[in-house]
Amino acid sequence: MIVAVDGPSGAGKGTLARRLAERLNFAYLDTGALYRAVASRVLSEGGNPADEKTATAVARALVPADMARADLRSETTSQGASKVAALIPVRQALLDFQRSFATLPPGNKEGAVLDGRDIGTVVCPEAEAKLFLTASAEERARRRHKELLDRGEKAIYARVLEEMRERDRRDSERSAAPLVAAEDAVLLDTTDLSIEAVFEKALAVVLSRMEPREPARRT
């Protein structure tokens, strides 16, 4: 079974996807981390994430160790990831990996949960359960601002909000797999919902899509 969790930055899709995977004993893939890893390597080598030739070469040479780079969650890498994700050759280079993970989950798992921005529309349009998380730009910026401060990074809320809106625009208007909810996705607005409330709503959706089987392992 494939569970697709899509949505803009700061909507809570990563937290939700990890919890669903743990609860259902499914494999989990943060596809955004792939693009962050590409951006991180490009930046560390002095390149421009928006340069198609450079970013594509890095995407094709990506190794597992790149997924553990120290700056993967920095704001600079986050902005760079949005730029490399808009490049069609980069997306094509990473597409096979994502699809293989979804259809043949590692660890002999019975399913996979993938989160990103185009899982339900491009990567796995055949996913049995599709969730699209959203929240107001102000709330998502507040969450991101807090995350940065908690990590000891300097951050100004107004600037985080501006960058959030800019990334939303870039992700939604790009020609390659723009950020959009799949027609059959269940929309969840997390603006005023607790993490637990979002999880319970999402879990109910996924369970309703599952074929009869043994109950998933409780955690």
Backbone as CSV, one residue per row, in Angstrom:
resi,resn,N_x,N_y,N_z,CA_x,CA_y,CA_z,C_x,C_y,C_z
1,MET,0.840,-1.193,0.000,0.000,0.000,0.000,0.877,1.246,0.000
2,ILE,0.455,2.249,-0.733,1.198,3.505,-0.806,0.349,4.634,-0.234
3,VAL,0.945,5.405,0.669,0.285,6.570,1.250,1.056,7.807,0.811
4,ALA,0.381,8.714,0.121,1.006,9.946,-0.355,0.578,11.112,0.528
5,VAL,1.556,11.842,1.046,1.287,13.007,1.893,1.937,14.218,1.252
6,ASP,1.135,15.112,0.710,1.653,16.293,0.033,1.236,17.571,0.750
7,GLY,1.896,18.674,0.370,1.528,19.963,0.944,2.697,20.926,0.924
8,PRO,2.439,22.192,1.187,3.493,23.209,1.189,4.384,23.104,2.424
9,SER,5.463,23.843,2.405,6.394,23.866,3.533,5.699,24.343,4.799
10,GLY,5.946,23.646,5.907,5.404,24.067,7.193,3.998,23.612,7.489
11,ALA,3.407,22.802,6.603,2.032,22.344,6.825,1.972,21.179,7.804
12,GLY,3.114,20.544,8.068,3.155,19.436,9.009,3.177,18.073,8.362
13,LYS,3.445,18.016,7.063,3.384,16.729,6.366,4.481,15.762,6.802
14,GLY,5.673,16.273,7.112,6.759,15.406,7.542,6.454,14.729,8.861
15,THR,5.982,15.508,9.827,5.621,14.960,11.141,4.523,13.929,10.996
16,LEU,3.516,14.245,10.200,2.405,13.322,10.002,2.859,12.050,9.307
17,ALA,3.618,12.169,8.243,4.053,11.007,7.475,4.884,10.055,8.327
18,ARG,5.775,10.601,9.140,6.595,9.747,10.004,5.728,8.996,11.011
19,ARG,4.750,9.677,11.585,3.872,9.027,12.567,3.012,7.953,11.922
20,LEU,2.524,8.226,10.730,1.718,7.223,10.037,2.550,5.985,9.728
21,ALA,3.772,6.198,9.252,4.648,5.075,8.924,4.944,4.238,10.168
22,GLU,5.182,4.913,11.283,5.465,4.203,12.530,4.240,3.430,13.001
23,ARG,3.097,4.064,12.965,1.855,3.428,13.424,1.470,2.219,12.571
24,LEU,1.667,2.312,11.261,1.278,1.251,10.339,2.400,0.257,10.064
25,ASN,3.592,0.547,10.584,4.778,-0.274,10.324,5.101,-0.289,8.831
26,PHE,5.010,0.888,8.207,5.338,1.067,6.803,6.712,1.727,6.691
27,ALA,7.313,1.619,5.518,8.563,2.329,5.253,8.238,3.809,5.037
28,TYR,9.188,4.683,5.346,8.951,6.126,5.214,10.046,6.786,4.398
29,LEU,9.640,7.658,3.478,10.604,8.422,2.685,10.209,9.892,2.659
30,ASP,11.118,10.729,3.111,10.964,12.179,3.028,11.570,12.590,1.691
31,THR,10.745,12.723,0.661,11.277,13.027,-0.667,11.888,14.418,-0.725
32,GLY,11.417,15.303,0.133,11.983,16.645,0.161,13.456,16.623,0.535
33,ALA,13.844,15.623,1.333,15.233,15.507,1.752,16.140,15.213,0.558
34,LEU,15.599,14.552,-0.469,16.387,14.280,-1.668,16.782,15.593,-2.339
35,TYR,15.809,16.499,-2.451,16.084,17.782,-3.094,16.952,18.664,-2.200
36,ARG,16.757,18.535,-0.887,17.610,19.276,0.040,19.056,18.793,-0.085
37,ALA,19.230,17.476,-0.228,20.571,16.918,-0.352,21.252,17.419,-1.621
38,VAL,20.500,17.499,-2.704,21.051,18.019,-3.953,21.467,19.477,-3.763
39,ALA,20.569,20.278,-3.185,20.869,21.695,-2.966,22.082,21.866,-2.061
40,SER,22.149,21.063,-1.000,23.252,21.159,-0.054,24.589,20.898,-0.737
41,ARG,24.632,19.852,-1.562,25.884,19.536,-2.250,26.260,20.605,-3.264
42,VAL,25.274,21.105,-3.983,25.543,22.160,-4.964,26.123,23.387,-4.262
43,LEU,25.487,23.787,-3.169,25.937,24.968,-2.425,27.335,24.756,-1.828
44,SER,27.577,23.560,-1.282,28.877,23.282,-0.662,30.008,23.285,-1.684
45,GLU,29.652,23.026,-2.927,30.652,23.020,-3.998,30.738,24.369,-4.710
46,GLY,30.018,25.364,-4.135,30.081,26.709,-4.686,29.222,26.939,-5.909
47,GLY,28.275,26.040,-6.148,27.420,26.165,-7.315,26.122,26.893,-7.037
48,ASN,25.355,27.084,-8.096,24.058,27.751,-8.014,22.961,26.693,-8.140
49,PRO,22.094,26.552,-7.123,21.033,25.536,-7.174,20.109,25.692,-8.374
50,ALA,20.032,26.876,-8.942,19.156,27.113,-10.089,19.814,26.740,-11.411
51,ASP,21.104,26.375,-11.364,21.816,26.000,-12.576,21.493,24.547,-12.924
52,GLU,20.804,24.349,-14.032,20.302,23.022,-14.395,21.403,21.979,-14.565
53,LYS,22.453,22.317,-15.261,23.528,21.369,-15.525,24.193,20.904,-14.230
54,THR,24.509,21.854,-13.363,25.182,21.539,-12.099,24.287,20.696,-11.194
55,ALA,23.040,21.127,-11.010,22.119,20.435,-10.119,21.802,19.033,-10.617
56,THR,21.659,18.862,-11.916,21.354,17.544,-12.473,22.511,16.581,-12.264
57,ALA,23.724,17.059,-12.453,24.906,16.221,-12.257,24.980,15.740,-10.815
58,VAL,24.669,16.629,-9.876,24.684,16.264,-8.456,23.573,15.259,-8.158
59,ALA,22.387,15.484,-8.713,21.255,14.576,-8.473,21.572,13.171,-8.938
60,ARG,22.245,13.038,-10.057,22.587,11.714,-10.595,23.674,11.027,-9.787
61,ALA,24.463,11.825,-9.060,25.568,11.263,-8.279,25.256,11.175,-6.789
62,LEU,23.997,11.422,-6.420,23.609,11.434,-5.002,23.866,10.076,-4.353
63,VAL,24.387,10.088,-3.137,24.654,8.854,-2.383,23.937,8.940,-1.035
64,PRO,23.668,7.795,-0.379,22.952,7.800,0.893,23.528,8.753,1.937
65,ALA,24.838,8.914,1.961,25.472,9.793,2.949,25.016,11.230,2.795
66,ASP,24.619,11.616,1.592,24.170,12.979,1.364,22.884,13.288,2.115
67,MET,22.120,12.241,2.440,20.860,12.434,3.151,21.089,12.783,4.619
68,ALA,22.332,12.695,5.062,22.654,12.991,6.460,23.529,14.236,6.599
69,ARG,23.567,15.053,5.578,24.398,16.256,5.624,23.903,17.193,6.730
70,ALA,24.827,17.838,7.423,24.514,18.635,8.612,23.605,19.824,8.325
71,ASP,23.690,20.381,7.127,22.924,21.596,6.833,21.620,21.307,6.090
72,LEU,21.176,20.079,6.129,20.006,19.684,5.344,18.756,20.485,5.699
73,ARG,18.632,20.925,6.968,17.436,21.630,7.409,17.633,23.137,7.545
74,SER,18.750,23.646,7.076,18.981,25.084,7.182,18.068,25.819,6.211
75,GLU,17.824,27.093,6.478,16.951,27.879,5.618,17.564,28.082,4.236
76,THR,18.884,28.213,4.178,19.556,28.381,2.891,19.366,27.144,2.019
77,THR,19.533,25.981,2.627,19.331,24.736,1.889,17.880,24.581,1.478
78,SER,16.965,24.989,2.358,15.537,24.898,2.060,15.181,25.712,0.819
79,GLN,15.703,26.938,0.747,15.446,27.780,-0.416,16.102,27.185,-1.664
80,GLY,17.286,26.622,-1.495,17.978,25.995,-2.619,17.227,24.776,-3.124
81,ALA,16.621,24.040,-2.199,15.870,22.839,-2.571,14.685,23.194,-3.451
82,SER,14.040,24.309,-3.152,12.908,24.755,-3.959,13.354,25.084,-5.381
83,LYS,14.565,25.575,-5.528,15.080,25.932,-6.848,15.458,24.692,-7.659
84,VAL,16.144,23.733,-7.030,16.527,22.535,-7.783,15.295,21.693,-8.115
85,ALA,14.270,21.764,-7.252,13.061,20.979,-7.483,12.278,21.477,-8.689
86,ALA,12.560,22.688,-9.137,11.864,23.245,-10.294,12.503,22.818,-11.606
87,LEU,13.642,22.114,-11.524,14.372,21.704,-12.722,13.943,20.309,-13.164
88,ILE,13.395,20.200,-14.354,12.863,18.929,-14.842,13.907,17.810,-14.845
89,PRO,15.148,18.022,-15.326,16.142,16.944,-15.320,16.462,16.428,-13.918
90,VAL,16.433,17.332,-12.926,16.689,16.926,-11.547,15.560,16.017,-11.063
91,ARG,14.335,16.405,-11.335,13.179,15.620,-10.909,13.200,14.241,-11.571
92,GLN,13.577,14.203,-12.843,13.641,12.929,-13.546,14.722,12.028,-12.963
93,ALA,15.823,12.635,-12.551,16.930,11.861,-11.985,16.555,11.216,-10.667
94,LEU,15.650,11.855,-9.923,15.262,11.339,-8.606,13.950,10.557,-8.621
95,LEU,13.228,10.600,-9.738,11.912,9.979,-9.810,11.963,8.461,-9.665
96,ASP,12.879,7.815,-10.360,12.958,6.352,-10.306,13.215,5.853,-8.885
97,PHE,14.090,6.560,-8.172,14.394,6.167,-6.790,13.134,6.203,-5.932
98,GLN,12.361,7.276,-6.072,11.152,7.429,-5.271,10.120,6.350,-5.605
99,ARG,9.928,6.083,-6.871,8.946,5.080,-7.278,9.355,3.676,-6.853
100,SER,10.644,3.397,-6.936,11.139,2.091,-6.510,10.920,1.905,-5.014
101,PHE,11.153,2.958,-4.239,10.951,2.898,-2.792,9.493,2.612,-2.479
102,ALA,8.593,3.257,-3.217,7.160,3.123,-2.959,6.628,1.744,-3.316
103,THR,7.067,1.205,-4.448,6.543,-0.080,-4.902,7.255,-1.272,-4.293
104,LEU,8.498,-1.071,-3.877,9.268,-2.140,-3.227,9.857,-1.589,-1.930
105,PRO,9.014,-1.369,-0.919,9.487,-0.762,0.336,10.614,-1.574,0.975
106,PRO,11.652,-0.899,1.456,12.757,-1.611,2.116,12.285,-2.277,3.396
107,GLY,13.027,-3.294,3.817,12.703,-3.988,5.057,11.493,-4.893,4.953
108,ASN,11.112,-5.257,3.722,9.951,-6.129,3.510,8.677,-5.582,4.148
109,LYS,8.557,-4.258,4.191,7.354,-3.643,4.737,6.178,-3.868,3.782
110,GLU,4.962,-3.821,4.322,3.772,-4.029,3.501,3.267,-2.739,2.859
111,GLY,3.932,-1.656,3.128,3.507,-0.398,2.538,4.564,0.667,2.711
112,ALA,4.300,1.820,2.107,5.238,2.939,2.202,4.475,4.248,2.326
113,VAL,5.039,5.159,3.102,4.489,6.508,3.239,5.533,7.465,2.686
114,LEU,5.141,8.256,1.707,6.043,9.231,1.110,5.458,10.622,1.286
115,ASP,6.272,11.571,1.685,5.774,12.946,1.768,6.584,13.844,0.855
116,GLY,5.896,14.814,0.283,6.545,15.729,-0.648,5.566,16.754,-1.168
117,ARG,5.710,17.095,-2.435,4.829,18.087,-3.044,4.123,17.564,-4.296
118,ASP,4.588,16.417,-4.803,3.965,15.864,-6.009,3.817,14.344,-5.939
119,ILE,3.718,13.812,-4.729,3.633,12.359,-4.581,2.329,11.833,-5.183
120,GLY,1.225,12.455,-4.815,-0.070,11.977,-5.272,-0.388,12.314,-6.715
121,THR,0.342,13.268,-7.294,0.047,13.688,-8.668,1.032,13.138,-9.697
122,VAL,2.316,12.987,-9.318,3.336,12.585,-10.278,4.079,11.309,-9.873
123,VAL,4.606,11.286,-8.658,5.424,10.153,-8.234,4.593,8.879,-8.108
124,CYS,3.506,8.960,-7.370,2.658,7.788,-7.139,1.183,8.133,-7.326
125,PRO,0.766,8.424,-8.558,-0.650,8.745,-8.779,-1.580,7.587,-8.476
126,GLU,-0.988,6.383,-8.362,-1.792,5.186,-8.062,-1.923,4.931,-6.567
127,ALA,-1.379,5.811,-5.725,-1.419,5.618,-4.270,-2.845,5.395,-3.778
128,GLU,-3.002,4.417,-2.882,-4.330,4.099,-2.361,-4.879,5.205,-1.470
129,ALA,-4.005,5.885,-0.754,-4.435,6.966,0.138,-3.613,8.214,-0.161
130,LYS,-4.314,9.317,-0.406,-3.644,10.577,-0.704,-4.146,11.658,0.244
131,LEU,-3.212,12.312,0.898,-3.531,13.386,1.833,-2.827,14.655,1.373
132,PHE,-3.528,15.778,1.443,-2.913,17.057,1.108,-3.101,17.981,2.292
133,LEU,-1.977,18.306,2.953,-2.013,19.167,4.133,-1.753,20.612,3.741
134,THR,-2.441,21.512,4.398,-2.200,22.928,4.176,-2.398,23.676,5.488
135,ALA,-2.054,24.938,5.483,-2.243,25.820,6.642,-1.971,27.227,6.144
136,SER,-2.415,28.217,6.886,-2.188,29.595,6.460,-0.690,29.877,6.405
137,ALA,-0.294,30.800,5.534,1.117,31.151,5.415,1.653,31.692,6.739
138,GLU,0.818,32.430,7.451,1.241,33.005,8.738,1.537,31.916,9.761
139,GLU,0.684,30.899,9.815,0.886,29.813,10.765,2.100,28.970,10.384
140,ARG,2.257,28.714,9.113,3.402,27.925,8.673,4.710,28.669,8.927
141,ALA,4.677,29.986,8.743,5.871,30.795,9.016,6.167,30.797,10.512
142,ARG,5.115,30.846,11.324,5.307,30.817,12.780,5.987,29.524,13.200
143,ARG,5.542,28.404,12.631,6.136,27.102,12.955,7.591,27.053,12.521
144,ARG,7.846,27.537,11.309,9.211,27.523,10.787,10.109,28.436,11.609
145,HIS,9.616,29.595,11.989,10.389,30.540,12.798,10.766,29.906,14.131
146,LYS,9.813,29.239,14.759,10.072,28.575,16.036,11.094,27.457,15.870
147,GLU,10.964,26.701,14.783,11.902,25.609,14.517,13.327,26.130,14.395
148,LEU,13.496,27.230,13.684,14.826,27.812,13.507,15.392,28.310,14.828
149,LEU,14.552,28.987,15.629,15.012,29.492,16.929,15.367,28.344,17.861
150,ASP,14.575,27.279,17.826,14.843,26.119,18.684,16.173,25.456,18.328
151,ARG,16.585,25.607,17.077,17.861,25.023,16.649,19.026,25.980,16.899
152,GLY,18.716,27.140,17.473,19.760,28.098,17.772,20.130,28.997,16.612
153,GLU,19.314,28.993,15.557,19.593,29.835,14.402,18.896,31.189,14.557
154,LYS,19.520,32.233,14.035,18.911,33.550,14.071,17.810,33.613,13.003
155,ALA,16.668,34.154,13.370,15.569,34.227,12.414,14.641,35.380,12.773
156,ILE,14.160,36.063,11.759,13.200,37.154,11.916,11.892,36.693,11.297
157,TYR,10.816,36.743,12.069,9.539,36.216,11.598,9.114,36.823,10.263
158,ALA,9.219,38.121,10.117,8.782,38.794,8.890,9.534,38.258,7.675
159,ARG,10.816,37.987,7.858,11.608,37.475,6.748,11.227,36.031,6.440
160,VAL,10.983,35.241,7.493,10.565,33.846,7.294,9.240,33.807,6.539
161,LEU,8.310,34.693,6.907,7.006,34.745,6.240,7.172,35.135,4.774
162,GLU,8.024,36.103,4.506,8.262,36.530,3.127,8.838,35.384,2.298
163,GLU,9.816,34.667,2.876,10.432,33.551,2.161,9.446,32.401,1.978
164,MET,8.542,32.217,2.958,7.531,31.178,2.861,6.605,31.466,1.681
165,ARG,6.174,32.698,1.565,5.282,33.073,0.465,5.984,32.974,-0.876
166,GLU,7.259,33.324,-0.906,8.022,33.233,-2.145,8.179,31.780,-2.564
167,ARG,8.425,30.916,-1.587,8.560,29.494,-1.917,7.231,28.925,-2.382
168,ASP,6.140,29.323,-1.747,4.814,28.872,-2.179,4.586,29.242,-3.641
169,ARG,4.931,30.477,-3.979,4.744,30.939,-5.351,5.596,30.130,-6.319
170,ARG,6.853,29.914,-5.943,7.769,29.172,-6.815,7.312,27.724,-6.991
171,ASP,6.889,27.095,-5.894,6.457,25.703,-5.958,5.159,25.535,-6.746
172,SER,4.270,26.506,-6.631,2.965,26.405,-7.289,3.016,26.765,-8.767
173,GLU,3.957,27.626,-9.145,4.004,28.107,-10.516,5.039,27.407,-11.389
174,ARG,5.859,26.526,-10.809,6.878,25.856,-11.618,6.205,24.958,-12.662
175,SER,6.869,24.799,-13.796,6.312,23.992,-14.879,6.436,22.502,-14.601
176,ALA,7.442,22.119,-13.827,7.663,20.705,-13.513,6.958,20.339,-12.216
177,ALA,5.929,19.496,-12.314,5.218,18.986,-11.146,4.907,20.073,-10.125
178,PRO,4.088,21.044,-10.465,3.755,22.122,-9.515,3.018,21.591,-8.299
179,LEU,3.122,22.325,-7.219,2.433,21.954,-5.981,0.929,22.128,-6.172
180,VAL,0.212,21.022,-6.179,-1.239,21.043,-6.329,-1.795,19.751,-5.748
181,ALA,-2.961,19.836,-5.166,-3.575,18.642,-4.587,-4.115,17.742,-5.689
182,ALA,-3.918,16.443,-5.538,-4.500,15.489,-6.477,-6.019,15.560,-6.360
183,GLU,-6.707,15.272,-7.448,-8.165,15.376,-7.449,-8.809,14.464,-6.411
184,ASP,-8.174,13.325,-6.136,-8.746,12.377,-5.184,-8.073,12.437,-3.810
185,ALA,-7.351,13.521,-3.544,-6.699,13.668,-2.235,-7.679,14.218,-1.202
186,VAL,-7.477,13.823,0.042,-8.259,14.352,1.152,-7.507,15.559,1.710
187,LEU,-8.162,16.717,1.727,-7.517,17.944,2.196,-7.674,18.096,3.713
188,LEU,-6.560,18.427,4.363,-6.562,18.664,5.804,-5.912,20.020,6.080
189,ASP,-6.692,20.970,6.583,-6.158,22.278,6.959,-5.701,22.185,8.408
190,THR,-4.396,22.300,8.613,-3.822,22.098,9.951,-3.642,23.391,10.734
191,THR,-4.127,24.501,10.199,-3.897,25.806,10.838,-4.275,25.803,12.313
192,ASP,-5.462,25.310,12.620,-5.955,25.350,14.002,-6.062,23.965,14.642
193,LEU,-5.379,22.988,14.067,-5.444,21.630,14.598,-4.152,21.263,15.316
194,SER,-4.280,20.490,16.376,-3.095,19.982,17.070,-2.488,18.851,16.242
195,ILE,-1.250,18.520,16.538,-0.585,17.419,15.839,-1.380,16.129,16.010
196,GLU,-1.896,15.912,17.209,-2.650,14.689,17.494,-3.949,14.654,16.694
197,ALA,-4.618,15.799,16.586,-5.884,15.848,15.838,-5.649,15.573,14.359
198,VAL,-4.581,16.123,13.812,-4.247,15.889,12.410,-3.953,14.407,12.192
199,PHE,-3.190,13.834,13.109,-2.828,12.416,12.992,-4.069,11.526,13.014
200,GLU,-4.979,11.773,13.922,-6.170,10.941,14.040,-7.032,11.038,12.779
201,LYS,-7.188,12.228,12.239,-7.967,12.405,11.013,-7.307,11.686,9.851
202,ALA,-6.004,11.834,9.732,-5.274,11.214,8.633,-5.281,9.689,8.758
203,LEU,-5.090,9.189,9.964,-5.082,7.742,10.176,-6.421,7.134,9.788
204,ALA,-7.491,7.808,10.118,-8.826,7.315,9.772,-8.981,7.202,8.254
205,VAL,-8.446,8.176,7.535,-8.515,8.143,6.073,-7.738,6.952,5.531
206,VAL,-6.523,6.773,6.029,-5.668,5.686,5.535,-6.283,4.319,5.855
207,LEU,-6.749,4.150,7.063,-7.345,2.863,7.449,-8.568,2.542,6.593
208,SER,-9.308,3.556,6.209,-10.496,3.328,5.384,-10.127,2.875,3.977
209,ARG,-8.877,3.133,3.568,-8.423,2.750,2.223,-7.724,1.383,2.211
210,MET,-7.459,0.844,3.382,-6.703,-0.401,3.462,-7.586,-1.606,3.198
211,GLU,-7.013,-2.590,2.505,-7.711,-3.854,2.313,-7.712,-4.581,3.649
212,PRO,-8.682,-5.468,3.884,-8.715,-6.221,5.144,-7.409,-6.974,5.364
213,ARG,-6.829,-6.767,6.535,-5.567,-7.431,6.874,-5.433,-7.441,8.380
214,GLU,-4.310,-7.997,8.832,-4.072,-8.020,10.269,-3.893,-6.607,10.773
215,PRO,-4.378,-6.286,11.984,-4.232,-4.941,12.520,-2.762,-4.509,12.535
216,ALA,-2.526,-3.264,12.212,-1.161,-2.742,12.203,-0.626,-2.703,13.619
217,ARG,0.704,-2.804,13.733,1.346,-2.786,15.026,1.102,-1.456,15.722
218,ARG,0.684,-1.502,16.973,0.496,-0.256,17.750,1.820,0.206,18.322
219,THR,1.961,1.527,18.382,3.210,2.091,18.923,2.855,3.082,20.018
